[in-house]
Amino acid sequence: MSIYIDTDKCTGCKLCLNACPYGAIIIEDGKARFTEDCVMCGACVSFCKFEAIIQARPKKEAVDTSEYQGVWVIAETHDGKFAEVTVELLGEGRKLAEALDEELALLLVGHEVEPLVPAAAAYGADKVYLVEDEALKHYRTGPFVDVMTGLINKHKPEIVLIGATSMGRDLASRIAARIGAGLTADCTGLEIDPAERLLLQTRPAFGGNIMASILCRQARPQMATVRPRVMKKPALQEGRQAEVIRKQVSLNEKAILTKIVEVIREEGAEQVNLQDAEIIVSGGRGLRAPENFAMIRELAGVLGGAVGASRATVDAGWIPAYHQVGQTGKTVQPKLYIACGISGAVQHLAGMSSSDCIVAINSDPDAPIFDVATYGIVGDLFEVVPALTAALKNEFGHQ
């Protein structure tokens, strides 16, 4: 990766100075010039109206992969806490780092996020690259991509892992495009190929009908997004320490194309984050009509759980999409998953088969859902679910 200034086109307009988060551009003799602080993040390229700043990517075969070392996890934070997927990735990253005999680092970007450093260390990080700025308080694509791209270019990690959340998917694709790296999305398995020291990235393909294993032999870093609740959360190691590397940035709000005016959170009992729920009761096509989801809601309410759904019911408009469990919905890993009238298409199984205990209720004894179920009930869900709800109400003392 290289970046340079065409002095014949440069007018010294200074627009690029505001765009650079690392303060690595100065004006000399009426022309812009990069200083040694430049990390080739590319933030300045789109701000040059005269196309005087040019970023060139090397051919993949020209990348010296030996310069890249270590495993990085990019943190996602909400309300002063790590997203669960970040913790899961620290556990998985720890395994990969040990297999490579390398260090595991967490890239922590935000505002007033330093209190999370001890937790990062306790979950396995050897280093924490810490960037704090008020402009990074809420996620915005531009500044986050600029800051992270620069750090990746400078420190050259061999592997970069990001959660496959709405933020992670937006971020990973843009970083990969900016630095010219490959990206495997929605991975369900990661391991090191010992023969070649490459990251073996496994993900569903062709609608979940096969599992593809992908290697990145040339471009670096090897980047992957991983769906939440696919990897096991690691045990907390109290007292573990991590080296903190603080990075200073200067972000000019005038150079950021978006502004967050207000953060509005949806309220309501049903809008529970499925990925955080310990009990989920899901309904499928076997419910026959949208109004019959009332049975699912009642059972979930008795158990103190969340309501899930199959893709077929969401596509039919019976229930909002944020309830969907499966390959194109949420990947969940609750302690108890009750599937009511769900046949068990491979796409649905990909999103819930890692649940600790699965109870399947279906009238078809040959339904694929029974292949993954811990307990199976062959019967009419319109009889079984109300009976189960009544028995639980009696047990728990519900009115």
C-alpha positions in Angstrom: 0.0 0.0 0.0 1.3 3.4 -0.9 -0.1 6.9 -1.0 1.4 10.0 -2.6 0.6 13.6 -3.7 0.7 14.7 -7.3 2.3 18.1 -6.8 1.2 19.3 -10.3 -2.4 18.9 -9.2 -2.1 20.1 -5.6 -3.2 23.7 -5.0 -2.4 23.8 -1.3 -6.1 24.2 -0.4 -5.6 22.6 3.1 -8.8 20.5 2.9 -6.7 17.3 3.4 -5.3 18.7 6.7 -8.8 18.6 8.3 -9.4 15.1 7.0 -6.3 13.5 8.4 -6.9 11.9 11.9 -3.2 11.5 12.6 -2.1 15.1 11.8 0.3 13.7 9.2 -0.1 16.3 6.4 1.5 19.8 6.3 1.7 22.5 3.7 5.1 23.5 2.4 5.8 25.9 -0.4 2.1 26.0 -1.2 1.9 22.2 -1.6 0.6 19.4 0.7 3.2 17.0 2.0 3.0 13.8 4.1 5.1 13.6 7.3 6.6 10.4 8.8 3.4 10.1 10.9 1.4 9.1 7.8 -0.1 5.6 8.3 -1.8 5.5 4.8 -5.3 5.4 6.2 -6.6 7.0 3.1 -8.9 9.4 4.9 -7.6 12.3 2.9 -8.1 10.8 -0.6 -11.8 11.5 -1.0 -11.4 15.1 0.5 -9.1 16.2 -2.3 -11.2 18.0 -4.8 -8.4 18.1 -7.3 -7.6 14.4 -7.2 -4.0 15.2 -6.2 -3.8 12.5 -3.5 -3.5 9.0 -4.9 -3.6 5.7 -3.1 -2.1 2.8 -4.9 -2.6 -0.8 -3.9 0.2 -3.4 -4.6 -0.6 -6.6 -6.5 -1.5 -9.3 -4.1 1.5 -11.4 -5.0 3.7 -8.4 -4.1 2.6 -8.3 -0.4 5.3 -9.5 2.0 3.2 -11.7 4.3 6.2 -12.2 6.7 5.8 -8.5 7.8 2.4 -9.3 9.4 2.2 -10.8 12.9 -0.3 -11.2 15.7 -4.1 -11.6 16.0 -6.3 -8.6 16.5 -9.9 -8.4 17.6 -11.8 -5.2 16.9 -14.0 -4.3 19.8 -17.6 -3.3 19.7 -19.0 -1.4 22.7 -22.4 -0.3 23.9 -23.2 1.8 27.0 -19.8 1.3 28.5 -19.7 -2.5 28.0 -18.3 -4.9 25.4 -20.8 -6.5 23.0 -21.0 -10.2 23.7 -19.5 -11.0 20.3 -16.3 -9.1 21.3 -15.8 -11.3 24.3 -16.5 -14.4 22.2 -13.9 -13.3 19.7 -11.3 -12.7 22.4 -11.7 -16.3 23.4 -11.4 -17.5 19.9 -8.5 -15.1 19.1 -6.7 -16.4 22.1 -6.8 -19.9 20.6 -5.6 -18.7 17.3 -2.8 -16.6 18.8 -1.5 -19.6 20.8 -1.6 -21.8 17.7 0.6 -19.3 15.9 2.7 -18.5 19.0 1.8 -14.8 18.6 0.2 -12.1 20.7 -3.5 -11.3 20.9 -4.5 -7.6 20.7 -7.7 -5.8 21.1 -8.4 -2.6 19.1 -10.5 -0.5 21.4 -11.9 2.7 19.8 -14.4 5.0 21.3 -15.0 7.7 23.9 -14.2 7.1 27.6 -13.7 3.3 27.0 -10.4 3.0 29.0 -12.3 1.4 31.9 -12.9 -1.7 29.7 -9.1 -2.5 29.5 -9.1 -4.7 32.6 -11.9 -6.8 31.1 -10.1 -7.1 27.8 -7.0 -8.5 29.7 -9.1 -10.8 31.8 -10.6 -12.3 28.6 -7.3 -13.0 27.0 -5.8 -9.9 25.4 -2.1 -9.4 25.6 -2.2 -5.8 24.3 -4.9 -3.2 24.0 -4.6 -0.5 21.3 -6.6 2.3 22.8 -8.0 5.3 20.9 -10.3 7.8 22.6 -11.9 10.9 21.1 -15.2 12.6 21.7 -16.0 12.2 18.0 -15.9 8.4 18.5 -18.6 8.3 21.1 -21.1 6.8 18.8 -20.3 4.6 15.8 -20.0 6.4 12.5 -18.5 4.7 9.5 -16.1 7.5 8.4 -14.0 8.2 11.5 -13.9 4.6 12.7 -12.7 3.3 9.3 -10.1 6.1 9.1 -8.7 5.4 12.6 -8.7 1.6 12.4 -7.3 1.5 8.9 -4.4 3.6 9.9 -3.6 1.4 12.9 -3.8 -1.8 10.9 -1.5 -0.4 8.2 1.0 0.7 10.8 1.1 -2.4 13.0 0.4 -5.0 10.4 -1.6 -7.7 12.2 -1.7 -11.1 10.6 -5.3 -11.8 11.4 -8.2 -9.3 12.2 -11.5 -10.6 13.6 -14.7 -8.5 13.8 -18.2 -9.4 15.0 -20.8 -9.9 12.2 -23.1 -7.3 13.7 -24.6 -4.4 11.8 -21.6 -2.3 12.9 -19.1 -5.0 12.2 -20.4 -5.8 8.7 -20.3 -2.2 7.7 -16.8 -1.6 9.3 -15.1 -4.8 8.1 -16.0 -4.5 4.4 -14.8 -0.9 4.3 -11.6 -1.6 6.0 -10.9 -4.5 3.8 -11.6 -2.4 0.7 -9.4 0.4 2.0 -6.3 -1.8 2.7 -6.8 -4.2 -0.1 -7.3 -7.3 2.1 -9.6 -10.3 1.6 -12.6 -10.7 3.9 -14.6 -13.8 4.8 -18.0 -12.9 6.2 -20.3 -14.7 8.7 -17.8 -17.4 9.7 -18.9 -20.2 12.0 -15.5 -21.8 12.5 -11.9 -20.6 12.7 -8.7 -22.6 13.0 -5.1 -22.4 12.0 -3.8 -24.7 9.2 -0.6 -25.9 10.9 1.1 -26.8 7.6 0.8 -23.2 6.1 0.1 -21.1 9.2 -3.0 -19.8 7.4 -6.4 -19.0 8.9 -8.9 -21.6 7.9 -12.2 -19.8 7.7 -15.4 -21.8 7.6 -18.8 -20.3 6.6 -22.1 -21.5 5.2 -22.5 -21.3 1.5 -25.3 -21.9 -1.1 -28.0 -21.0 1.4 -26.4 -23.0 4.1 -26.5 -26.3 2.2 -22.7 -26.7 2.3 -19.9 -25.4 4.5 -17.1 -23.6 2.7 -13.5 -23.5 4.0 -11.6 -20.4 2.8 -7.9 -19.5 2.9 -6.3 -16.2 2.1 -2.8 -17.0 0.8 -1.6 -13.6 -0.4 -3.3 -10.5 0.8 -2.9 -9.4 4.5 -4.3 -9.2 7.0 -6.6 -12.2 6.9 -9.9 -10.7 7.9 -13.1 -12.5 9.0 -16.4 -11.5 10.6 -17.9 -14.0 13.0 -21.6 -14.2 13.9 -22.5 -13.6 17.5 -23.2 -16.7 19.7 -21.3 -19.0 17.4 -18.1 -19.1 19.5 -18.1 -20.0 23.2 -17.5 -17.1 25.7 -14.1 -17.6 27.4 -13.7 -17.9 31.2 -12.7 -14.7 33.0 -9.1 -14.7 34.3 -9.0 -12.2 37.1 -5.8 -10.3 37.7 -4.5 -10.9 34.2 -2.7 -7.8 32.7 -2.4 -6.4 29.2 0.0 -3.8 27.8 -1.9 -0.6 26.9 -0.8 1.3 23.8 -2.5 4.7 23.5 -2.9 6.3 20.1 -3.7 10.0 19.8 -5.9 11.1 17.0 -7.3 14.5 16.0 -10.8 14.2 14.4 -12.4 17.3 13.0 -16.2 17.2 13.0 -16.2 19.4 9.8 -14.5 16.5 8.0 -17.0 13.9 9.2 -19.9 13.5 6.7 -22.5 12.3 9.2 -23.7 13.6 12.5 -25.7 11.7 15.1 -28.5 14.0 16.3 -30.3 11.6 18.7 -30.1 8.0 19.8 -33.6 6.5 20.1 -34.0 3.0 21.7 -37.0 1.0 20.9 -38.9 -0.1 23.9 -41.2 -3.0 24.5 -41.2 -6.5 26.1 -41.0 -8.3 22.7 -38.0 -6.3 21.5 -35.6 -8.4 23.6 -32.2 -9.0 22.0 -32.5 -12.6 21.0 -28.7 -13.0 21.2 -28.7 -12.2 24.9 -31.8 -14.3 25.8 -31.3 -17.4 27.9 -34.7 -18.8 27.0 -36.3 -18.6 23.5 -39.6 -19.9 22.3 -39.8 -19.9 18.5 -42.8 -20.4 16.2 -42.8 -21.7 12.6 -45.2 -22.4 9.7 -46.9 -25.0 11.9 -48.7 -22.1 13.6 -50.8 -21.7 10.4 -51.7 -18.1 11.1 -50.1 -14.9 12.6 -52.7 -14.7 15.4 -51.5 -18.0 16.7 -48.2 -16.5 17.8 -50.2 -15.5 20.9 -49.5 -19.0 22.1 -45.8 -18.6 21.6 -45.8 -15.2 23.4 -47.7 -16.7 26.3 -45.3 -19.6 26.8 -42.3 -17.3 26.5 -43.9 -14.9 29.0 -44.3 -17.7 31.6 -40.7 -18.8 31.1 -39.4 -15.2 31.1 -38.0 -15.8 27.7 -37.9 -14.1 24.3 -40.0 -14.8 21.2 -38.2 -16.2 18.1 -39.5 -17.2 14.7 -38.5 -19.0 11.5 -37.8 -17.2 8.3 -41.0 -18.5 6.7 -43.2 -16.7 9.3 -41.2 -13.5 8.9 -41.4 -13.7 5.1 -45.1 -14.2 5.4 -45.4 -11.0 7.5 -46.7 -12.8 10.6 -44.0 -11.3 12.9 -41.3 -8.6 12.6 -37.9 -9.5 11.2 -36.0 -8.8 14.5 -37.5 -12.1 15.8 -36.0 -14.2 13.1 -33.6 -17.0 14.1 -31.4 -18.6 11.4 -28.7 -18.0 8.9 -30.4 -14.8 7.6 -31.6 -13.8 11.0 -30.0 -14.0 14.5 -27.6 -16.7 15.6 -28.6 -17.6 19.2 -27.2 -19.8 21.9 -29.7 -19.8 24.8 -29.8 -22.3 27.7 -33.3 -23.4 26.4 -34.7 -23.2 22.9 -38.2 -24.4 22.3 -39.1 -24.9 18.6 -42.9 -25.0 18.0 -44.0 -26.0 14.5 -40.6 -25.6 13.0 -39.5 -28.3 10.6 -35.8 -27.6 10.9 -34.5 -26.3 7.6 -30.8 -26.2 7.5 -30.9 -22.4 7.5 -32.8 -22.3 10.7 -30.6 -25.0 12.3 -27.5 -22.9 11.5 -28.9 -20.2 13.8 -29.9 -22.3 16.9 -28.2 -25.7 16.9 -25.6 -24.6 19.5 -28.3 -24.0 22.1 -27.7 -25.9 25.4 -31.1 -27.6 25.4 -33.4 -27.9 22.4 -37.1 -28.9 22.8 -38.9 -29.6 19.5 -42.7 -29.8 19.1 -43.8 -31.0 15.7 -46.5 -33.3 14.3 -44.1 -34.8 11.8 -41.9 -37.5 13.4 -39.4 -37.2 10.5 -38.9 -33.5 10.8 -35.2 -32.6 10.7 -35.6 -30.5 13.9 -35.7 -33.8 15.8 -32.1 -34.6 14.7 -30.7 -31.8 16.8 -33.3 -31.8 19.6 -32.4 -32.7 23.1 -36.1 -33.6 23.7 -38.7 -34.1 21.1 -42.5 -34.1 21.3 -44.4 -35.5 18.4 -47.9 -34.1 18.5 -50.2 -31.2 17.7 -48.7 -28.0 18.9 -52.2 -26.6 19.4 -52.6 -29.1 22.1 -49.1 -29.4 23.4 -48.2 -25.7 23.8 -51.3 -24.7 25.8 -50.9 -27.8 28.0 -47.2 -27.0 28.6 -48.1 -23.4 29.3 -50.8 -24.4 31.8 -48.5 -26.8 33.5 -45.8 -24.2 33.9 -48.2 -21.6 35.2 -49.3 -24.1 37.8 -45.7 -24.9 38.7 -44.6 -21.3 38.9 -47.8 -20.0 40.5 -48.9 -17.7 37.6 -52.4 -16.5 37.5 
